Amino acid sequence: MTFRGVSPGDLGDAPSDAELIRAHVDGDPEAFAELVRRHRDRLWAVALRTVGDREEAADAVQDALLNAHRNAAKFRGEAAVTTWLHRIVVNACLDRLRRKQAHPTVPLPDGNRDDDRPTGPEPVAPVADQDTVLVVRDALAALPFEQRAAIVLVDVQGYGVAEAAEMLGVAEGTIKSRCARGRARMAMTLGYLRGNQNGDGTVPSRSDAASPLPTGVERREPR
Amino acid sequence: MTGTEFEWGEFEGVDIDLLADYVGGALDGTPDAERVAGLVATDETWRAAFEALEPGMIAVGAVLRELEPEPMPDDLAARLDTMFRVAGGATEPAPASGESGPVVAVPAKVVDLDKARRRRRWVAPVTVAAAAVAFAGFGVNAMLTSPKTADTAAGSVARENAPMSDQSTVGGDVLRSGTDYTSSTLAQATATKLRSAGSAEVPQVTSANELSADSLDRLNTPDAVDACIQEIARINGGGLISVEFMDYARFNGRPALIVRFVAADGTWVWAVGPECGTPGAGADELERVPVR
């Protein structure tokens, strides 16, 4: 179910990502739009799961892609284009989350804005899985956002630890630690520890899920 | 917390983050890995915590992998596509000292979406259309900053819920003047309106009833305005545009949306018909004049 990058073999005669970037920098008016079309679903999925709000995710993706569009000439090709794009998008998401944390929004009179809940709820999965999806999504959204970003890239999107480390600009050990601590928190939140998991292997219902863990000062992550 | 046999406090004395690092392989090759392994082997609480946590973390990993991916919404995909196809048409030479290769000319001041959204709550519904434009990446600076549109929160909420067609009295830089423009008055009259200064030179104003009876209703929805502005930007070919002013009016007697905007190729006033932005109609362009 995970998204992965488009490998050269999948492209046939189509230009590679790097060729599209070069064409864009050289003035090809269609190249960047084609690059966006190629990767937009993956970038959207990362943004949506990381910020947990459709409007915020849309803004983050748009800002990030405009940034990439303007700064394409700075791309030197040390990383894959998809890694570079993900890095820009994830950074845009994290910047938004940090700003939101530093300057919480005062609820407006119409009551539509609540920073504890996504303002634009994601559509849910088919009814049979709806409860599980909601509970898991809530538990993911309750994680400290840097743990969430790492888990989104590695566990949800299926990127390797090394690739995720490059996307987030941190050491591989940091990614492993953020993922591990995030999974542990989610296991606690979901009541997923051994002896507490439902016999049929499902997660508890939304109302049964354990309370989120306290989000105090984090112990330093290993490098 | 309901019926959890193992709560966080159940493992008192266990550093759960450290144990999670151990389970997740983050300590591999470090002295901490041996230390935690020793604790799990010899300390009952650490062992209980390990035996609870490891399968729990594995289960969480499994359920995360099962989350279904969701493709980008069609409207966002379409907007990005249009934005970059339009923007891709305009490039500038690279600065003498700087990056190699040309820099693509997306305006530095793309509208602040957060700011636009905050404003939308206070000046709606005029800015409903404007916000849709903003979302597509087009600036709507003046449109959103007119003091005429400032109001109380209660008033704005009430108006936000009102249908767009009821807003014929709204001022600011989105007008419903009913003015009948001609080629020779487009640039001058929009400049006059933009300065909010009355003038005898402003063309004849049609009555509100007459305007409401015409066929500009289609352009009362944000999506329709959005599509129209995107078409104007595409056809103009000057990169992203920043809309300064819109007027639901007439041109040579025909219903027309008058759009004054700034782009990389200058300031323009376009008069477009009701079909602007519909498939096959392009911008339904009636006239365009540069502002000099």
Contacts between the chains, C-beta under 8 A, distances in Angstrom:
chain1	res1	chain2	res2	distance
A	1	B	65	6.8
A	1	B	66	6.8
A	1	B	67	7.6
A	1	B	68	6.4
A	1	B	69	6.3
A	2	B	65	7.0
A	2	B	69	7.4
A	3	B	69	5.8
A	24	B	88	7.0
A	24	B	104	6.9
A	25	B	101	4.2
A	25	B	102	6.7
A	25	B	104	7.8
A	26	B	101	6.8
A	26	B	102	7.4
A	27	B	91	4.6
A	27	B	102	6.0
A	28	B	88	7.2
A	29	B	85	6.8
A	29	B	88	3.6
A	29	B	89	4.4
A	30	B	85	6.6
A	30	B	88	6.2
A	31	B	88	7.0
A	32	B	84	5.0
A	32	B	87	7.8
A	32	B	88	5.5
A	32	B	104	7.4
A	33	B	80	7.9
A	33	B	81	5.7
A	33	B	84	4.0
A	33	B	85	4.6
A	33	B	88	6.0
A	36	B	80	5.5
A	36	B	81	7.1
A	36	B	84	5.7
A	37	B	77	7.7
A	37	B	81	6.5
A	40	B	72	4.7
A	40	B	77	5.8
A	40	B	80	6.6
A	41	B	69	7.1
A	41	B	71	4.5
A	41	B	72	5.3
A	43	B	72	7.7
A	44	B	70	7.4
A	44	B	71	7.0
A	44	B	72	3.8
A	44	B	73	7.8
A	44	B	76	7.4
A	45	B	69	5.1
A	45	B	70	6.3
A	45	B	71	8.0
A	48	B	70	6.6
A	49	B	67	7.7
A	54	B	73	7.7
A	55	B	117	7.4
A	58	B	73	7.8
A	58	B	76	5.3
A	58	B	135	7.5
A	59	B	113	4.7
A	59	B	114	7.0
A	61	B	72	7.7
A	61	B	76	7.3
A	61	B	80	7.7
A	62	B	76	7.8
A	62	B	79	7.9
A	62	B	80	6.8
A	62	B	83	7.9
A	62	B	113	7.2
A	62	B	135	7.7
A	62	B	137	6.7
A	63	B	113	7.5
A	65	B	80	6.4
A	65	B	84	7.4
A	66	B	83	8.0
A	66	B	106	5.9
A	66	B	110	5.8
A	66	B	137	7.0
A	69	B	84	6.4
A	69	B	87	6.6
A	69	B	104	5.8
A	69	B	106	5.7
A	70	B	103	6.9
A	70	B	104	6.2
A	70	B	106	5.4
A	72	B	104	6.8
A	73	B	94	7.0
A	73	B	99	4.1
A	73	B	100	6.4
A	73	B	101	4.4
A	73	B	102	7.3
A	73	B	103	6.2
A	74	B	99	5.9
A	108	B	121	5.5
A	108	B	153	7.4
A	109	B	153	4.6
A	109	B	154	7.0
A	109	B	157	5.8
A	110	B	121	6.8
A	110	B	157	5.3
A	110	B	160	7.3
A	122	B	70	6.9
A	123	B	70	7.1
A	125	B	68	5.7
A	132	B	63	7.4
A	133	B	67	6.9
A	133	B	68	7.7
A	136	B	63	5.5
A	136	B	64	7.0
A	136	B	67	6.6
A	137	B	67	7.6
A	140	B	64	7.4
A	151	B	64	6.6
A	155	B	60	7.9
A	155	B	61	5.5
A	155	B	64	4.0
A	155	B	65	6.3
A	156	B	64	5.3
A	156	B	65	7.3
A	156	B	67	5.5
A	158	B	65	7.3
A	173	B	26	5.5
A	176	B	21	7.5
A	176	B	24	5.4
A	176	B	25	5.6
A	176	B	26	3.9
A	177	B	20	7.9
A	177	B	21	5.1
A	177	B	24	6.9
A	177	B	26	4.0
A	179	B	24	6.0
A	180	B	20	4.3
A	180	B	21	5.4
A	180	B	23	6.1
A	180	B	24	2.5
A	180	B	25	7.4
A	180	B	26	5.5
A	180	B	57	6.9
A	181	B	17	5.3
A	181	B	20	4.8
A	181	B	21	7.0
A	181	B	24	7.7
A	183	B	20	7.0
A	183	B	24	6.9
A	183	B	56	7.9
A	183	B	57	4.2
A	183	B	60	4.5
A	183	B	61	6.0
A	183	B	64	8.0
A	184	B	16	6.1
A	184	B	17	7.5
A	184	B	19	7.5
A	184	B	20	3.7
A	184	B	23	7.4
A	184	B	53	5.9
A	184	B	56	7.4
A	184	B	57	5.8
A	186	B	60	4.6
A	186	B	64	7.9
A	187	B	53	6.6
A	187	B	56	3.3
A	187	B	57	5.4
A	187	B	59	6.9
A	187	B	60	5.0
A	188	B	6	8.0
A	188	B	7	7.9
A	188	B	8	6.3
A	188	B	56	7.6
A	190	B	60	6.9
A	190	B	63	8.0
A	191	B	2	7.7
A	191	B	3	7.9
A	191	B	4	5.6
A	192	B	56	4.3
A	192	B	59	5.1
A	192	B	60	5.9
A	193	B	4	7.6
A	193	B	5	7.7
A	193	B	6	4.6
A	193	B	52	4.1
A	193	B	53	6.5
A	193	B	55	7.7
A	193	B	56	4.3
A	194	B	6	7.9
A	194	B	51	6.2
A	194	B	52	4.8
A	194	B	55	4.8
A	194	B	56	6.4
A	195	B	5	5.0
A	195	B	6	6.5
A	195	B	52	6.6
A	196	B	3	7.7
A	196	B	4	5.6
A	196	B	5	5.5
A	196	B	6	6.2
A	197	B	55	7.9
A	197	B	56	7.4
A	197	B	59	6.5
A	201	B	59	7.8
A	203	B	63	6.5
A	204	B	2	7.9
A	208	B	2	5.5
A	210	B	1	4.7
A	210	B	2	7.1
A	210	B	4	5.3
A	210	B	7	7.8
A	211	B	1	5.1
A	213	B	8	6.3
A	214	B	8	7.7
A	218	B	17	7.4
A	219	B	15	7.1
A	219	B	17	4.4
A	219	B	18	7.1
A	221	B	21	7.8
A	221	B	26	7.6
A	222	B	21	6.1
A	222	B	26	5.3
A	222	B	27	6.3
A	222	B	30	6.7
A	222	B	32	7.3
